[in-house]
Amino acid sequence: MKLDRYDLKILEILATDGRITKSRLAEAINLSVSPCWERVRRLEAAGVIEGYSARINPRTVVKRNPVWMQIELKAHNAESFQRFENAMRGEPLVTECVAVGGGVDYLVKVEATSIDAYQRLIDDWLSSELGIERYFTYIVTKTVKHQAPPIALDAEDS
């Protein structure tokens, strides 16, 4: 799907303010309401816009201790990667998991209610058949920045 400057501007605005009114969005991109809203619907239908959500500050609901981990697996084959990734998808305390190149296989973010709860999770993982060779734990002391990535405003980049 080719995105023009209007589409990119719509995405940029909705990424920061998903509750903006139709008329304010149209005004912000300098289109009338109907053509603007047709573009939004087209972006939704194409899967470019996957949905709308609220950013919840988890510290106001339940105290969490975010921990980042580097994980290296014992075996480097498709079956080992699949087993590990399936376990991560099924673990509610894992909020992010990415496969990376370099000296480790995965970066995993765990958000447990305590460091003790985190350690119990790790103990379970190590005694299971996940195939973890080694891991490094990084306890988050402060979040410096957390936001969605910017949308490219140059239509030729897309």
Secondary structure, 3 states (H helix, E strand, C coil): CCCCHHHHHHHHHHHHCCCCCHHHHHHHHCCCHHHHHHHHHHHHHCCCCCCCCCCCCHHHCCCCEEEEEEEEECCCCHHHHHHHHHHHHHCCCEEEEEECCCCCCEEEEEEECCHHHHHHHHHHHHHCCCCEEEEEEEECCCCCCCCCCCCCCCHHHC
